[in-house]
């Protein structure tokens, strides 16, 4: 009977930890969006649905919306690590990290979104967006 209680207690605490991690992740994402002062609509150029437009890609805005909540406004680190090391990465290495959570032969933290799956600002991530974010980080 005691073993069953220990297992139940462990399961409950694991669930509490999981829910807390999700809550922190969502909170960090929300903080990043607020820090940026930019809405997803602004990044899309405010175009009406189905209307084709040429949109300028702003790496700083994309970083603020999708990355700053965890990595800090200037990529100095926070919930996520400092991104200074990524300044020296070639674009394909940076893209693999951002899109698929793989970098330098290792899998990044499970809290790191795989933007190939989640997209940026609700839309599939484009090579131009990833390059713009990389260029923004290199400019810091």
MOHU-V860071 format. One record per backbone hydrogen bond with DSSP energy under -0.5 kcal/mol. CO is the residue of the C=O (numbers start at 0). NH is the residue of the N-H. If there is no record, write none. Layout:
BEGIN
CO/NH + CO/NH
END
This chain:
BEGIN
0/4 + 1/5 + 2/6 + 3/7 + 4/8 + 5/9 + 6/10 + 7/11 + 8/12 + 9/13 + 10/14 + 11/15 + 12/16 + 13/17 + 14/18 + 15/19 + 16/20 + 17/21 + 18/22 + 19/23 + 20/24 + 21/25 + 22/26 + 23/27 + 24/28 + 25/29 + 26/30 + 27/31 + 28/32 + 29/33 + 30/34 + 31/35 + 32/36 + 32/37 + 38/42 + 39/43 + 40/45 + 41/44 + 43/46 + 47/50 + 49/51 + 52/54 + 55/57 + 56/58 + 57/61 + 58/62 + 59/63 + 60/64 + 61/65 + 62/66 + 62/67 + 66/69 + 66/70 + 67/71 + 69/78 + 69/79 + 70/76 + 71/74 + 74/82 + 79/77 + 82/85 + 83/86 + 84/87 + 85/88 + 89/92 + 89/93 + 90/94 + 91/95 + 92/96 + 93/97 + 94/98 + 95/99 + 95/101 + 96/100 + 97/114 + 98/115 + 100/107 + 102/105 + 105/102 + 108/111 + 112/114 + 113/116 + 113/117 + 114/118 + 114/124 + 119/122 + 122/119 + 125/129 + 126/130 + 127/131 + 128/132 + 129/133 + 130/134 + 131/135 + 132/136 + 133/137 + 134/138 + 135/139 + 136/139
END
